[in-house]
Amino acid sequence: MIVLKFGGSSVDSADSIARVVGIVRHLLPRQPVVVVSAMAKTTRRLLACAEAAAAGDAGLPAARAIVDELRAYHTGVAHGVVPAARRRALDALLDRWFGELRAAVARVAEEGRVQPRSADEIAAFGELLASSILALALGGADGIESAWIDCREVIVTDDAFGRAQPLYAETDSRLREALGPHLAAGRMPVVGGYVGATRDGITTTLGKEGSDFSAAIVGAALGAAEVQIWTDVDGMMTADPRHVAGARRVRTLSFNEGLELSCSGAKKPHYGTLGPASRAYVPIRILNSWRPDLEHPPEGTLIGPRNHTAPPTIKSITCRANARRITVQLADSANGKRFLAGVLEVCERFRPALLVLRAAENPGEVELALDRDDRLTEINAALAALEGAGEIHFSPGLAVVSLVSEDLATSPELVRRTLAAAAGMEPRLVVAGAAAPCIRCLVSEEQSAAAVADLHDRIFGGLVSSQQGEPVE
């Protein structure tokens, strides 16, 4: 059994959903479970709808206009892929979801503000719509029998609205109980990602890119052979291809390398994905739904146990803009080891908001990079925890460029070459406090794209011409 997760760009039109149906049909022998995101930009529009409604009567016309726009969009896409025989069921579903959405919007207007609980309730409709439409489209395809599963009934979370965390024991039990009979009967479950609910049934969301997280949770609970994340890129790349024309696909990453890259600015995978997947030893494969090669086994990028046979190399270069650089200092250097352990524990707890920039074995200080202030509650909690470890000093924010590879812990020659390539960019080797060893450099945000391109050329440009464009192990 495998889990197939499709992102918003994979289901944003009738043609896109038709491609998804083709991918699923091809993989039927592997007994797939499908996890799907909201259609492209739907979540953003839903949250804009909630904000408009918070203005009360003055904002309701704008909020209702967004609801009508989303209804027209989803109806148009769905009618292009759901067969005529299932249109009545489709229209009933659309009536249900948009009726509930209008009621939720009206409640926000009455309250005059968007509470985190209300934001999650409204944002969740994107996944509910996409998953139920995809289930009908798949169920209408020859040879596929699907079963829609309400994600709110199987993903049990705490009540940290906007960034809820799963309660794994209860979630695993519910997933097995709800999906197991369908799989045994040959039916393919379809589940919305990103969304869950508390024990009391209150809707929650798992945070940005939470559908990847959902897929890993499902895969780990069911003991999947693999979680395939189908998106709009060929896999993890040696750098962001928007800024580096010569970026190449990375064939394999360890779980730790994948986690470090995701925390350091990589687009995929969601940092939360690697936790449940690595604990259950379920590999994650990133694939391109826009270019599926159905005639050959899927390749993409496989994230799993470390490949010890490949030659030492940097796996990827990422960049993350940061509002602040902070230094945590210890007054009493005699307690250096205890101080370091305390700071690194805070970084682990508040990953990915904090990145370690410098941490010596017996330090009087640790240098960190603090994420932008888009998650104020989490960042304030991280700062409060750090204040308990030592004295905090702030410096102007810079972009952090990270060169990641577990081989940096075992290959002095790779460390030497990489530090030489990064000379002039304040390189520092980070082993402690990182998921995987990395070399971090600090550059201005204005120079970050050029710095990544330059480093990529120095690290990967020395390969012989016959290897240019070839995937990196």
Secondary structure, DSSP 8 states (H G I E B T S, - for coil): -EEEEE-GGGSSSHHHHHHHHHHHHHTGGG-EEEEE--STTHHHHHHHHHHHHTTGGGTHHHHHHHHHHHHHHHHHHHHTTS-GGGHHHHHHHHHHHHHHHHHHHHHHHHHTS--HHHHHHHHTHHHHHHHHHHHHHHHTSTT--EEEE-GGGT-BB-S-TTS--B-HHHHHHHHHHHHHHHHHTT-EEEEESSEEE-TT--EEE--TTHHHHHHHHHHHHHT-SEEEEEESSSS-BSS-TTT-TT--BBSEEEHHHHHHHHHTT-SSS-GGGHHHHHHTT--EEEEETTS--TTS---SEEEES--SSS-----EEEEEE-SEEEEEE-S-GGGHHHHHHHHHHHHHHTTTTEEEEEE-SS-SEEEEEE--TTSHHHHHHHHHHHHTTSEEEEEE--EEEEEE-GGGGT-HHHHHHHHHHTTTS--EEE-TTSSS-EEEEEE-GGGHHHHHHHHHHHHHTTS-GGGTT--B-
